[in-house]
Amino acid sequence: NISGIVTPIAIGYIVGTTGSFNGALIYVGVHALVAIISYLVLVGDIKRIELKPVAGQLS
């Protein structure tokens, strides 16, 4: 997972540059929003699959 590599580096850079965790918290929040939107767009509606019996198969 690329975010497991990029996030600590980005947070370290933000904290090192600004000297505060405020920017890092904003980064994490924006990252979470992007993840939620991506999940909703890519996955969409989740529907239950109903299996139909195959001819000649015992139930």
PQR file of N, CA, C, O and H, with PARSE charges and radii, in Angstrom:
ATOM      1  N   ASN A   1       0.838  -1.164   0.000 -0.4000 1.5000
ATOM      2  CA  ASN A   1       0.000   0.000   0.000 -0.0000 2.0000
ATOM      3  C   ASN A   1       0.890   1.237   0.000  0.5500 1.7000
ATOM      4  O   ASN A   1       1.668   1.466   0.926 -0.5500 1.4000
ATOM      5  N   ILE A   2       0.759   2.011  -1.041 -0.4000 1.5000
ATOM      6  CA  ILE A   2       1.628   3.176  -1.222 -0.0000 2.0000
ATOM      7  C   ILE A   2       1.385   4.246  -0.160  0.5500 1.7000
ATOM      8  O   ILE A   2       2.310   4.972   0.205 -0.5500 1.4000
ATOM      9  H   ILE A   2       0.127   1.825  -1.793  0.4000 1.0000
ATOM     10  N   SER A   3       0.155   4.351   0.338 -0.4000 1.5000
ATOM     11  CA  SER A   3      -0.109   5.387   1.344 -0.0000 2.0000
ATOM     12  C   SER A   3       0.602   5.091   2.657  0.5500 1.7000
ATOM     13  O   SER A   3       0.899   6.013   3.417 -0.5500 1.4000
ATOM     14  H   SER A   3      -0.596   3.761   0.042  0.4000 1.0000
ATOM     15  N   GLY A   4       0.874   3.838   2.933 -0.4000 1.5000
ATOM     16  CA  GLY A   4       1.623   3.484   4.138 -0.0000 2.0000
ATOM     17  C   GLY A   4       3.065   3.941   4.076  0.5500 1.7000
ATOM     18  O   GLY A   4       3.719   4.094   5.108 -0.5500 1.4000
ATOM     19  H   GLY A   4       0.633   3.089   2.316  0.4000 1.0000
ATOM     20  N   ILE A   5       3.562   4.160   2.868 -0.4000 1.5000
ATOM     21  CA  ILE A   5       4.922   4.660   2.691 -0.0000 2.0000
ATOM     22  C   ILE A   5       4.933   6.182   2.604  0.5500 1.7000
ATOM     23  O   ILE A   5       5.789   6.834   3.202 -0.5500 1.4000
ATOM     24  H   ILE A   5       3.030   4.036   2.030  0.4000 1.0000
ATOM     25  N   VAL A   6       3.989   6.745   1.865 -0.4000 1.5000
ATOM     26  CA  VAL A   6       3.979   8.186   1.598 -0.0000 2.0000
ATOM     27  C   VAL A   6       3.529   9.002   2.807  0.5500 1.7000
ATOM     28  O   VAL A   6       4.097  10.060   3.075 -0.5500 1.4000
ATOM     29  H   VAL A   6       3.293   6.215   1.379  0.4000 1.0000
ATOM     30  N   THR A   7       2.528   8.534   3.539 -0.4000 1.5000
ATOM     31  CA  THR A   7       1.964   9.320   4.638 -0.0000 2.0000
ATOM     32  C   THR A   7       2.980   9.667   5.720  0.5500 1.7000
ATOM     33  O   THR A   7       3.059  10.839   6.087 -0.5500 1.4000
ATOM     34  H   THR A   7       2.066   7.674   3.321  0.4000 1.0000
ATOM     35  N   PRO A   8       3.762   8.735   6.254 -0.5600 1.5000
ATOM     36  CA  PRO A   8       4.742   9.129   7.276  0.2800 2.0000
ATOM     37  C   PRO A   8       5.790  10.115   6.754  0.5500 1.7000
ATOM     38  O   PRO A   8       6.231  11.004   7.483 -0.5500 1.4000
ATOM     39  N   ILE A   9       6.183   9.952   5.500 -0.4000 1.5000
ATOM     40  CA  ILE A   9       7.153  10.877   4.920 -0.0000 2.0000
ATOM     41  C   ILE A   9       6.541  12.266   4.782  0.5500 1.7000
ATOM     42  O   ILE A   9       7.175  13.265   5.120 -0.5500 1.4000
ATOM     43  H   ILE A   9       5.825   9.230   4.908  0.4000 1.0000
ATOM     44  N   ALA A  10       5.305  12.326   4.285 -0.4000 1.5000
ATOM     45  CA  ALA A  10       4.634  13.617   4.110 -0.0000 2.0000
ATOM     46  C   ALA A  10       4.392  14.296   5.451  0.5500 1.7000
ATOM     47  O   ALA A  10       4.608  15.501   5.582 -0.5500 1.4000
ATOM     48  H   ALA A  10       4.789  11.514   4.010  0.4000 1.0000
ATOM     49  N   ILE A  11       3.948  13.539   6.446 -0.4000 1.5000
ATOM     50  CA  ILE A  11       3.703  14.124   7.766 -0.0000 2.0000
ATOM     51  C   ILE A  11       5.009  14.602   8.381  0.5500 1.7000
ATOM     52  O   ILE A  11       5.049  15.678   8.978 -0.5500 1.4000
ATOM     53  H   ILE A  11       3.772  12.560   6.339  0.4000 1.0000
ATOM     54  N   GLY A  12       6.069  13.832   8.249 -0.4000 1.5000
ATOM     55  CA  GLY A  12       7.369  14.264   8.757 -0.0000 2.0000
ATOM     56  C   GLY A  12       7.843  15.538   8.093  0.5500 1.7000
ATOM     57  O   GLY A  12       8.391  16.421   8.753 -0.5500 1.4000
ATOM     58  H   GLY A  12       6.037  12.958   7.764  0.4000 1.0000
ATOM     59  N   TYR A  13       7.637  15.638   6.790 -0.4000 1.5000
ATOM     60  CA  TYR A  13       8.031  16.848   6.070 -0.0000 2.0000
ATOM     61  C   TYR A  13       7.207  18.045   6.530  0.5500 1.7000
ATOM     62  O   TYR A  13       7.751  19.123   6.771 -0.5500 1.4000
ATOM     63  H   TYR A  13       7.192  14.920   6.254  0.4000 1.0000
ATOM     64  N   ILE A  14       5.890  17.853   6.652 -0.4000 1.5000
ATOM     65  CA  ILE A  14       5.011  18.952   7.070 -0.0000 2.0000
ATOM     66  C   ILE A  14       5.369  19.425   8.469  0.5500 1.7000
ATOM     67  O   ILE A  14       5.481  20.628   8.702 -0.5500 1.4000
ATOM     68  H   ILE A  14       5.449  16.978   6.457  0.4000 1.0000
ATOM     69  N   VAL A  15       5.550  18.503   9.401 -0.4000 1.5000
ATOM     70  CA  VAL A  15       5.890  18.868  10.783 -0.0000 2.0000
ATOM     71  C   VAL A  15       7.277  19.505  10.834  0.5500 1.7000
ATOM     72  O   VAL A  15       7.483  20.480  11.557 -0.5500 1.4000
ATOM     73  H   VAL A  15       5.460  17.526   9.212  0.4000 1.0000
ATOM     74  N   GLY A  16       8.220  18.966  10.081 -0.4000 1.5000
ATOM     75  CA  GLY A  16       9.569  19.527  10.071 -0.0000 2.0000
ATOM     76  C   GLY A  16       9.619  20.924   9.492  0.5500 1.7000
ATOM     77  O   GLY A  16      10.390  21.765   9.953 -0.5500 1.4000
ATOM     78  H   GLY A  16       8.052  18.174   9.494  0.4000 1.0000
ATOM     79  N   THR A  17       8.800  21.177   8.481 -0.4000 1.5000
ATOM     80  CA  THR A  17       8.794  22.482   7.829 -0.0000 2.0000
ATOM     81  C   THR A  17       8.055  23.527   8.652  0.5500 1.7000
ATOM     82  O   THR A  17       8.535  24.648   8.819 -0.5500 1.4000
ATOM     83  H   THR A  17       8.173  20.493   8.106  0.4000 1.0000
ATOM     84  N   THR A  18       6.874  23.154   9.170 -0.4000 1.5000
ATOM     85  CA  THR A  18       6.045  24.132   9.882 -0.0000 2.0000
ATOM     86  C   THR A  18       6.294  24.145  11.380  0.5500 1.7000
ATOM     87  O   THR A  18       6.032  25.153  12.036 -0.5500 1.4000
ATOM     88  H   THR A  18       6.484  22.243   9.034  0.4000 1.0000
ATOM     89  N   GLY A  19       6.794  23.043  11.937 -0.4000 1.5000
ATOM     90  CA  GLY A  19       6.997  22.958  13.381 -0.0000 2.0000
ATOM     91  C   GLY A  19       5.713  22.724  14.152  0.5500 1.7000
ATOM     92  O   GLY A  19       5.684  22.867  15.374 -0.5500 1.4000
ATOM     93  H   GLY A  19       7.007  22.225  11.403  0.4000 1.0000
ATOM     94  N   SER A  20       4.643  22.362  13.441 -0.4000 1.5000
ATOM     95  CA  SER A  20       3.340  22.159  14.065 -0.0000 2.0000
ATOM     96  C   SER A  20       2.665  20.943  13.438  0.5500 1.7000
ATOM     97  O   SER A  20       2.943  20.583  12.294 -0.5500 1.4000
ATOM     98  H   SER A  20       4.666  22.246  12.448  0.4000 1.0000
ATOM     99  N   PHE A  21       1.780  20.320  14.202 -0.4000 1.5000
ATOM    100  CA  PHE A  21       1.038  19.173  13.692 -0.0000 2.0000
ATOM    101  C   PHE A  21      -0.270  19.589  13.023  0.5500 1.7000
ATOM    102  O   PHE A  21      -0.988  18.730  12.512 -0.5500 1.4000
ATOM    103  H   PHE A  21       1.555  20.613  15.132  0.4000 1.0000
ATOM    104  N   ASN A  22      -0.598  20.874  13.009 -0.4000 1.5000
ATOM    105  CA  ASN A  22      -1.856  21.322  12.401 -0.0000 2.0000
ATOM    106  C   ASN A  22      -1.929  20.948  10.922  0.5500 1.7000
ATOM    107  O   ASN A  22      -2.945  20.423  10.467 -0.5500 1.4000
ATOM    108  H   ASN A  22      -0.014  21.572  13.424  0.4000 1.0000
ATOM    109  N   GLY A  23      -0.884  21.209  10.186 -0.4000 1.5000
ATOM    110  CA  GLY A  23      -0.863  20.856   8.768 -0.0000 2.0000
ATOM    111  C   GLY A  23      -0.937  19.359   8.553  0.5500 1.7000
ATOM    112  O   GLY A  23      -1.569  18.892   7.605 -0.5500 1.4000
ATOM    113  H   GLY A  23      -0.059  21.636  10.556  0.4000 1.0000
ATOM    114  N   ALA A  24      -0.290  18.604   9.434 -0.4000 1.5000
ATOM    115  CA  ALA A  24      -0.328  17.146   9.321 -0.0000 2.0000
ATOM    116  C   ALA A  24      -1.741  16.615   9.559  0.5500 1.7000
ATOM    117  O   ALA A  24      -2.180  15.685   8.881 -0.5500 1.4000
ATOM    118  H   ALA A  24       0.223  18.984  10.204  0.4000 1.0000
ATOM    119  N   LEU A  25      -2.443  17.200  10.513 -0.4000 1.5000
ATOM    120  CA  LEU A  25      -3.821  16.775  10.767 -0.0000 2.0000
ATOM    121  C   LEU A  25      -4.728  17.121   9.594  0.5500 1.7000
ATOM    122  O   LEU A  25      -5.623  16.349   9.249 -0.5500 1.4000
ATOM    123  H   LEU A  25      -2.086  17.955  11.063  0.4000 1.0000
ATOM    124  N   ILE A  26      -4.502  18.269   8.986 -0.4000 1.5000
ATOM    125  CA  ILE A  26      -5.275  18.639   7.797 -0.0000 2.0000
ATOM    126  C   ILE A  26      -4.977  17.661   6.663  0.5500 1.7000
ATOM    127  O   ILE A  26      -5.885  17.233   5.950 -0.5500 1.4000
ATOM    128  H   ILE A  26      -3.775  18.896   9.265  0.4000 1.0000
ATOM    129  N   TYR A  27      -3.712  17.313   6.500 -0.4000 1.5000
ATOM    130  CA  TYR A  27      -3.317  16.337   5.473 -0.0000 2.0000
ATOM    131  C   TYR A  27      -4.037  15.007   5.684  0.5500 1.7000
ATOM    132  O   TYR A  27      -4.560  14.428   4.733 -0.5500 1.4000
ATOM    133  H   TYR A  27      -2.974  17.660   7.079  0.4000 1.0000
ATOM    134  N   VAL A  28      -4.064  14.529   6.909 -0.4000 1.5000
ATOM    135  CA  VAL A  28      -4.719  13.251   7.205 -0.0000 2.0000
ATOM    136  C   VAL A  28      -6.223  13.348   6.953  0.5500 1.7000
ATOM    137  O   VAL A  28      -6.820  12.410   6.426 -0.5500 1.4000
ATOM    138  H   VAL A  28      -3.639  15.000   7.681  0.4000 1.0000
ATOM    139  N   GLY A  29      -6.839  14.469   7.322 -0.4000 1.5000
ATOM    140  CA  GLY A  29      -8.269  14.657   7.088 -0.0000 2.0000
ATOM    141  C   GLY A  29      -8.617  14.680   5.609  0.5500 1.7000
ATOM    142  O   GLY A  29      -9.589  14.057   5.183 -0.5500 1.4000
ATOM    143  H   GLY A  29      -6.354  15.231   7.751  0.4000 1.0000
ATOM    144  N   VAL A  30      -7.821  15.401   4.828 -0.4000 1.5000
ATOM    145  CA  VAL A  30      -8.050  15.457   3.381 -0.0000 2.0000
ATOM    146  C   VAL A  30      -7.825  14.082   2.759  0.5500 1.7000
ATOM    147  O   VAL A  30      -8.561  13.668   1.863 -0.5500 1.4000
ATOM    148  H   VAL A  30      -7.031  15.907   5.174  0.4000 1.0000
ATOM    149  N   HIS A  31      -6.817  13.388   3.235 -0.4000 1.5000
ATOM    150  CA  HIS A  31      -6.532  12.037   2.741 -0.0000 2.0000
ATOM    151  C   HIS A  31      -7.717  11.111   3.025  0.5500 1.7000
ATOM    152  O   HIS A  31      -8.074  10.287   2.183 -0.5500 1.4000
ATOM    153  H   HIS A  31      -6.219  13.724   3.963  0.4000 1.0000
ATOM    154  N   ALA A  32      -8.321  11.240   4.196 -0.4000 1.5000
ATOM    155  CA  ALA A  32      -9.487  10.420   4.545 -0.0000 2.0000
ATOM    156  C   ALA A  32     -10.680  10.754   3.651  0.5500 1.7000
ATOM    157  O   ALA A  32     -11.392   9.852   3.210 -0.5500 1.4000
ATOM    158  H   ALA A  32      -8.031  11.909   4.881  0.4000 1.0000
ATOM    159  N   LEU A  33     -10.905  12.041   3.380 -0.4000 1.5000
ATOM    160  CA  LEU A  33     -12.011  12.429   2.502 -0.0000 2.0000
ATOM    161  C   LEU A  33     -11.814  11.890   1.085  0.5500 1.7000
ATOM    162  O   LEU A  33     -12.763  11.413   0.463 -0.5500 1.4000
ATOM    163  H   LEU A  33     -10.327  12.774   3.738  0.4000 1.0000
ATOM    164  N   VAL A  34     -10.601  11.963   0.585 -0.4000 1.5000
ATOM    165  CA  VAL A  34     -10.311  11.419  -0.745 -0.0000 2.0000
ATOM    166  C   VAL A  34     -10.552   9.909  -0.760  0.5500 1.7000
ATOM    167  O   VAL A  34     -11.079   9.377  -1.737 -0.5500 1.4000
ATOM    168  H   VAL A  34      -9.830  12.350   1.090  0.4000 1.0000
ATOM    169  N   ALA A  35     -10.172   9.223   0.306 -0.4000 1.5000
ATOM    170  CA  ALA A  35     -10.386   7.777   0.384 -0.0000 2.0000
ATOM    171  C   ALA A  35     -11.873   7.437   0.401  0.5500 1.7000
ATOM    172  O   ALA A  35     -12.301   6.490  -0.259 -0.5500 1.4000
ATOM    173  H   ALA A  35      -9.743   9.655   1.099  0.4000 1.0000
ATOM    174  N   ILE A  36     -12.658   8.200   1.148 -0.4000 1.5000
ATOM    175  CA  ILE A  36     -14.105   7.954   1.215 -0.0000 2.0000
ATOM    176  C   ILE A  36     -14.751   8.177  -0.143  0.5500 1.7000
ATOM    177  O   ILE A  36     -15.548   7.355  -0.597 -0.5500 1.4000
ATOM    178  H   ILE A  36     -12.311   8.970   1.684  0.4000 1.0000
ATOM    179  N   ILE A  37     -14.411   9.283  -0.791 -0.4000 1.5000
ATOM    180  CA  ILE A  37     -14.990   9.582  -2.103 -0.0000 2.0000
ATOM    181  C   ILE A  37     -14.573   8.526  -3.124  0.5500 1.7000
ATOM    182  O   ILE A  37     -15.392   8.089  -3.933 -0.5500 1.4000
ATOM    183  H   ILE A  37     -13.764   9.950  -0.422  0.4000 1.0000
ATOM    184  N   SER A  38     -13.322   8.120  -3.092 -0.4000 1.5000
ATOM    185  CA  SER A  38     -12.849   7.083  -4.011 -0.0000 2.0000
ATOM    186  C   SER A  38     -13.592   5.774  -3.789  0.5500 1.7000
ATOM    187  O   SER A  38     -13.974   5.105  -4.750 -0.5500 1.4000
ATOM    188  H   SER A  38     -12.657   8.475  -2.435  0.4000 1.0000
ATOM    189  N   TYR A  39     -13.799   5.408  -2.540 -0.4000 1.5000
ATOM    190  CA  TYR A  39     -14.514   4.174  -2.223 -0.0000 2.0000
ATOM    191  C   TYR A  39     -15.941   4.232  -2.759  0.5500 1.7000
ATOM    192  O   TYR A  39     -16.418   3.275  -3.367 -0.5500 1.4000
ATOM    193  H   TYR A  39     -13.489   5.951  -1.760  0.4000 1.0000
ATOM    194  N   LEU A  40     -16.618   5.352  -2.534 -0.4000 1.5000
ATOM    195  CA  LEU A  40     -18.005   5.472  -2.982 -0.0000 2.0000
ATOM    196  C   LEU A  40     -18.111   5.441  -4.502  0.5500 1.7000
ATOM    197  O   LEU A  40     -19.054   4.868  -5.047 -0.5500 1.4000
ATOM    198  H   LEU A  40     -16.230   6.130  -2.040  0.4000 1.0000
ATOM    199  N   VAL A  41     -17.155   6.051  -5.185 -0.4000 1.5000
ATOM    200  CA  VAL A  41     -17.198   6.089  -6.648 -0.0000 2.0000
ATOM    201  C   VAL A  41     -16.821   4.734  -7.244  0.5500 1.7000
ATOM    202  O   VAL A  41     -17.477   4.262  -8.173 -0.5500 1.4000
ATOM    203  H   VAL A  41     -16.388   6.517  -4.743  0.4000 1.0000
ATOM    204  N   LEU A  42     -15.780   4.113  -6.723 -0.4000 1.5000
ATOM    205  CA  LEU A  42     -15.295   2.867  -7.313 -0.0000 2.0000
ATOM    206  C   LEU A  42     -16.153   1.664  -6.958  0.5500 1.7000
ATOM    207  O   LEU A  42     -16.407   0.815  -7.812 -0.5500 1.4000
ATOM    208  H   LEU A  42     -15.247   4.496  -5.968  0.4000 1.0000
ATOM    209  N   VAL A  43     -16.601   1.577  -5.716 -0.4000 1.5000
ATOM    210  CA  VAL A  43     -17.355   0.401  -5.281 -0.0000 2.0000
ATOM    211  C   VAL A  43     -18.825   0.531  -5.645  0.5500 1.7000
ATOM    212  O   VAL A  43     -19.414  -0.422  -6.156 -0.5500 1.4000
ATOM    213  H   VAL A  43     -16.394   2.267  -5.022  0.4000 1.0000
ATOM    214  N   GLY A  44     -19.426   1.678  -5.398 -0.4000 1.5000
ATOM    215  CA  GLY A  44     -20.839   1.874  -5.712 -0.0000 2.0000
ATOM    216  C   GLY A  44     -21.734   1.094  -4.765  0.5500 1.7000
ATOM    217  O   GLY A  44     -21.369   0.817  -3.623 -0.5500 1.4000
ATOM    218  H   GLY A  44     -18.947   2.452  -4.984  0.4000 1.0000
ATOM    219  N   ASP A  45     -22.918   0.744  -5.264 -0.4000 1.5000
ATOM    220  CA  ASP A  45     -23.881   0.009  -4.443 -0.0000 2.0000
ATOM    221  C   ASP A  45     -23.428  -1.431  -4.247  0.5500 1.7000
ATOM    222  O   ASP A  45     -22.920  -2.073  -5.166 -0.5500 1.4000
ATOM    223  H   ASP A  45     -23.215   0.969  -6.192  0.4000 1.0000
ATOM    224  N   ILE A  46     -23.621  -1.916  -3.041 -0.4000 1.5000
ATOM    225  CA  ILE A  46     -23.297  -3.300  -2.722 -0.0000 2.0000
ATOM    226  C   ILE A  46     -24.609  -4.075  -2.667  0.5500 1.7000
ATOM    227  O   ILE A  46     -25.502  -3.750  -1.885 -0.5500 1.4000
ATOM    228  H   ILE A  46     -24.034  -1.394  -2.294  0.4000 1.0000
ATOM    229  N   LYS A  47     -24.713  -5.090  -3.496 -0.4000 1.5000
ATOM    230  CA  LYS A  47     -25.944  -5.879  -3.563 -0.0000 2.0000
ATOM    231  C   LYS A  47     -25.618  -7.334  -3.283  0.5500 1.7000
ATOM    232  O   LYS A  47     -24.538  -7.819  -3.623 -0.5500 1.4000
ATOM    233  H   LYS A  47     -23.987  -5.354  -4.132  0.4000 1.0000
ATOM    234  N   ARG A  48     -26.548  -8.016  -2.668 -0.4000 1.5000
ATOM    235  CA  ARG A  48     -26.387  -9.432  -2.369 -0.0000 2.0000
ATOM    236  C   ARG A  48     -26.547 -10.245  -3.651  0.5500 1.7000
ATOM    237  O   ARG A  48     -27.447  -9.994  -4.452 -0.5500 1.4000
ATOM    238  H   ARG A  48     -27.425  -7.622  -2.392  0.4000 1.0000
ATOM    239  N   ILE A  49     -25.675 -11.207  -3.828 -0.4000 1.5000
ATOM    240  CA  ILE A  49     -25.737 -12.092  -4.991 -0.0000 2.0000
ATOM    241  C   ILE A  49     -26.549 -13.323  -4.607  0.5500 1.7000
ATOM    242  O   ILE A  49     -26.282 -13.965  -3.591 -0.5500 1.4000
ATOM    243  H   ILE A  49     -24.943 -11.411  -3.177  0.4000 1.0000
ATOM    244  N   GLU A  50     -27.540 -13.642  -5.431 -0.4000 1.5000
ATOM    245  CA  GLU A  50     -28.337 -14.838  -5.191 -0.0000 2.0000
ATOM    246  C   GLU A  50     -27.901 -15.906  -6.186  0.5500 1.7000
ATOM    247  O   GLU A  50     -27.949 -15.698  -7.399 -0.5500 1.4000
ATOM    248  H   GLU A  50     -27.756 -13.121  -6.257  0.4000 1.0000
ATOM    249  N   LEU A  51     -27.479 -17.039  -5.664 -0.4000 1.5000
ATOM    250  CA  LEU A  51     -27.044 -18.138  -6.512 -0.0000 2.0000
ATOM    251  C   LEU A  51     -28.242 -18.970  -6.943  0.5500 1.7000
ATOM    252  O   LEU A  51     -29.117 -19.291  -6.139 -0.5500 1.4000
ATOM    253  H   LEU A  51     -27.440 -17.208  -4.679  0.4000 1.0000
ATOM    254  N   LYS A  52     -28.265 -19.311  -8.222 -0.4000 1.5000
ATOM    255  CA  LYS A  52     -29.342 -20.143  -8.751 -0.0000 2.0000
ATOM    256  C   LYS A  52     -28.813 -21.562  -8.889  0.5500 1.7000
ATOM    257  O   LYS A  52     -27.664 -21.759  -9.284 -0.5500 1.4000
ATOM    258  H   LYS A  52     -27.554 -19.050  -8.875  0.4000 1.0000
ATOM    259  N   PRO A  53     -29.645 -22.558  -8.565 -0.5600 1.5000
ATOM    260  CA  PRO A  53     -29.177 -23.945  -8.667  0.2800 2.0000
ATOM    261  C   PRO A  53     -28.871 -24.324 -10.120  0.5500 1.7000
ATOM    262  O   PRO A  53     -29.562 -23.909 -11.050 -0.5500 1.4000
ATOM    263  N   VAL A  54     -27.830 -25.113 -10.279 -0.4000 1.5000
ATOM    264  CA  VAL A  54     -27.429 -25.600 -11.601 -0.0000 2.0000
ATOM    265  C   VAL A  54     -28.198 -26.883 -11.887  0.5500 1.7000
ATOM    266  O   VAL A  54     -28.427 -27.688 -10.984 -0.5500 1.4000
ATOM    267  H   VAL A  54     -27.268 -25.450  -9.523  0.4000 1.0000
ATOM    268  N   ALA A  55     -28.592 -27.074 -13.131 -0.4000 1.5000
ATOM    269  CA  ALA A  55     -29.347 -28.277 -13.506 -0.0000 2.0000
ATOM    270  C   ALA A  55     -28.531 -29.526 -13.193  0.5500 1.7000
ATOM    271  O   ALA A  55     -27.356 -29.609 -13.552 -0.5500 1.4000
ATOM    272  H   ALA A  55     -28.406 -26.420 -13.864  0.4000 1.0000
ATOM    273  N   GLY A  56     -29.148 -30.493 -12.528 -0.4000 1.5000
ATOM    274  CA  GLY A  56     -28.489 -31.743 -12.191 -0.0000 2.0000
ATOM    275  C   GLY A  56     -27.731 -31.700 -10.877  0.5500 1.7000
ATOM    276  O   GLY A  56     -27.142 -32.704 -10.476 -0.5500 1.4000
ATOM    277  H   GLY A  56     -30.102 -30.425 -12.237  0.4000 1.0000
ATOM    278  N   GLN A  57     -27.733 -30.580 -10.209 -0.4000 1.5000
ATOM    279  CA  GLN A  57     -27.010 -30.454  -8.937 -0.0000 2.0000
ATOM    280  C   GLN A  57     -27.978 -30.695  -7.784  0.5500 1.7000
ATOM    281  O   GLN A  57     -29.091 -30.169  -7.769 -0.5500 1.4000
ATOM    282  H   GLN A  57     -28.212 -29.765 -10.535  0.4000 1.0000
ATOM    283  N   LEU A  58     -27.533 -31.500  -6.817 -0.4000 1.5000
ATOM    284  CA  LEU A  58     -28.365 -31.755  -5.647 -0.0000 2.0000
ATOM    285  C   LEU A  58     -28.323 -30.550  -4.726  0.5500 1.7000
ATOM    286  O   LEU A  58     -27.288 -29.900  -4.575 -0.5500 1.4000
ATOM    287  H   LEU A  58     -26.629 -31.927  -6.829  0.4000 1.0000
ATOM    288  N   SER A  59     -29.474 -30.259  -4.106 -0.4000 1.5000
ATOM    289  CA  SER A  59     -29.500 -29.112  -3.200 -0.0000 2.0000
ATOM    290  C   SER A  59     -29.385 -29.488  -1.765  0.5500 1.7000
ATOM    291  O   SER A  59     -29.394 -28.616  -0.896 -0.5500 1.4000
ATOM    292  H   SER A  59     -30.314 -30.787  -4.229  0.4000 1.0000
TER
END
